[in-house]
């Protein structure tokens, strides 16, 4: 959910109130009545998405209650013509489709798919997990662990053996007399 898609490397703007690639987020369960809807200072919510088979983080634009179920209109910060913090038009908001009963309504997503809200983000830490997802990243991490083990255990073992085999000056002085 980058503010500017061309600047979405996760290494810039670490203190923006929006998310970047590589951010680690802390999610807390939330009651639907306490969700803040005052866009652009609204809450970032996490939903189950069966279209992509995972979780989606998106910002709340509006909420409505229909037949006792709360529905949220959402929009990603870096999606569409109006980037965050401009108020998006309804046509620019996320369109949610789930064909199960009471999970979506007129493109809005139901509280039944709500996981929680983002309460904290740690910039850049998520890059480690992203790096570990490819095979070269895993290989590099394994090599670094092996190097650390060698530095910690093998090198001190060899240096302590050399120190024991070489006589000290007091022993040399005793041998000369």
N, C-alpha and C positions, 0 to 999 in steps of 0.2 A: 504494500500500500504506500508506494512512494509518492511524494508530492509531485516530483517531476520525473517522468519515466526515463529521460535521457541521463538523469543524475541518480540512478537507482543502484549504485554499486554497493551501498551499505557502509561505505567508508567516509561519506560526507554527511553533514548535518546530523551529528549524533544526538542532538538535544531537541530535534523537532518533535512536535506532539503527534507524529504519525510514524508508521512502521517502515523499515527498510529491509532489503534482503540482508540476511545475516543477523538480524536482531533475535535475541532470545526473549520470549514473552512469558510472563507469569499470568495465569488465568485463574479467576476465582468464580465460583458459582454465584449466581445472582437471582434475586427475585425480580420478576418482570415489572412489578410496580416501582422498583427503585432504579430502573434503567433511565439514564439521563438522555434526553432527546433534543437538547438545545444545540442544534447544529450551528456552527462547526465544532463546538465544544462537547459534542455528544460522545457517548461511550463507544468503544470498539468492542464488538461482540463476536463470539466464536460460536459457529453453528456446525452441525453435522451436514455434510453435503453428499447426497447419494449419487449425484451426477458425476462427481470427480472421485468419489470413494474416499473421502477424508474429511478434514476440518477446513473451514473457511473463516477468515477474520475479515470483518467489514464494519463500517461505521453506520450507526443508526441515523436515519434522517427523520423518520416519523414512526409513531406506533398507533395502532387502532385495536379496539376490542370488538370482536364479533362473536356472538353466541357463547360468551364466557371464555374465549380463547384470545390471547393477545397476539397480534401480528405486527411484524416490524418491516418497515420500508428501509432499505439499506443502500449504500453506495460506497464502493472502494475509493480511497483517497486519490489514487492515480489513474482512474478510469474515466473516460469520457471527455467531453469538451470542457466542462467546468471542473477544473481540478480543485482539490481542497485548498482553501477554505470557502470557495464560492458555493452558494446554495445551488444544488443541482435541480434541474427540472425533473418531473416525474418520469419522463421518457428516458432520462439518463440514469435513473436508479437501477439497481440490480433487479433482474427479473428471475424470480424463483419459481421453479416448476417441480412439484412432487405430486404424483397422481394418487397418493394415499389421502384418505379423507382427513381434513382439518390440519394438513401440514403446510399448505400454501393457500393464499387467497388473493386473487387479482395481482399476482406477481410479488406479494409480500410473503415473508417467511414466518412460520408459526413458532410460538414459544416451545412447542414440543421438540423442536430441533435445536434449541438453545443449550449450549454447553456452559457458557459463562461469559464474563467480560475480562478484557485485558486490564490488569491493575498495575502492571509494571513491565518495563522493557529494559533489557540490557543490550546496548549496542555492541555489535561485532562478535559477540560470543558464539552466536549461531553459525559463524563461518567454520568453526571447528567441525561441527556436525555435518555441514555441507561438504567440507573437504573429505571427511571420512566416508562419504557415500560413493566415491569412485575408487577404483582399484589402485590407482597410483597414489592416492591419499593414504590408503591403508598400508601400502608398501612403505611409504616414507615414514609413517608413524612407527611401524615395526622396526625399521632401520634405526630410527632415533632411540627407541627403547633399548635396542642391542648396544648402541654406542654408550648410552647412559650406564648400562650394566657393566660394560668394559671399564669405563672410567671409574665407576664406584668400587668395583671389586677386583678386577684383574690388575690394574696399574698399581694400586696400593700393595697388593700381595707381592708383586715383583720388586718393588722398591724396598719393602721391608726385608726381603731375603738378601738383597745386595748390601744393605746396612749391616746385617748380621755376619756376613762372610768377610767383610773388611775389618781388620783389627783397628781398635781405637788408639789414640796417641798414648794413653797411659799404659796400655798393654805393650806398645812398641818400646816405651821407655824402660819398662820392667825387663824386657828381653835384652836390651842393650847392656844393662848392668849386671 
